[in-house]
């Protein structure tokens, strides 16, 4: 797991199964995914725009489709929340 707080976290993973890593940038409230050419694929707030407690993120092929899903868990201090996002279709 990677702790996300006020500092941005930048990771790379293949979220669509095409063999090329996308860049994932996360801060306290938002996750953004960029294509290999630098264009933004998608931006979302896993726990809503007002969430300020930060998050933990991880990647894994949860549904065995060959592409990594994004697993997001709430940091301490908030509700115990975990969400899984399948972004393979977000192009």
FENBELLIN-V905370 format. One record per residue. N is the residue number from 1. RES is the residue in one small letter. PSI is psi in whole degrees, -180 to 180 (* if undefined). Layout:
BEGIN
((N,RES,PSI) (N,RES,PSI))
END
This chain:
BEGIN
((1,x,148) (2,x,123) (3,x,131) (4,x,121) (5,x,-138) (6,x,-25) (7,x,141) (8,x,147) (9,x,133) (10,x,123) (11,x,162) (12,x,137) (13,x,156) (14,x,105) (15,x,-6) (16,x,3) (17,x,16) (18,x,1) (19,x,-8) (20,x,136) (21,x,137) (22,x,157) (23,x,129) (24,x,124) (25,x,127) (26,x,144) (27,x,-157) (28,x,-29) (29,x,-21) (30,x,144) (31,x,130) (32,x,137) (33,x,130) (34,x,140) (35,x,168) (36,x,-26) (37,x,3) (38,x,-7) (39,x,143) (40,x,130) (41,x,-47) (42,x,152) (43,x,135) (44,x,156) (45,x,102) (46,x,-34) (47,x,19) (48,x,157) (49,x,-23) (50,x,-1) (51,x,129) (52,x,4) (53,x,-1) (54,x,-179) (55,x,162) (56,x,139) (57,x,149) (58,x,166) (59,x,148) (60,x,156) (61,x,79) (62,x,-38) (63,x,10) (64,x,40) (65,x,3) (66,x,-3) (67,x,146) (68,x,135) (69,x,160) (70,x,125) (71,x,125) (72,x,128) (73,x,144) (74,x,141) (75,x,166) (76,x,148) (77,x,-10) (78,x,-169) (79,x,152) (80,x,98) (81,x,139) (82,x,132) (83,x,146) (84,x,130) (85,x,125) (86,x,104) (87,x,16) (88,x,-32) (89,x,-8) (90,x,94) (91,x,*))
END
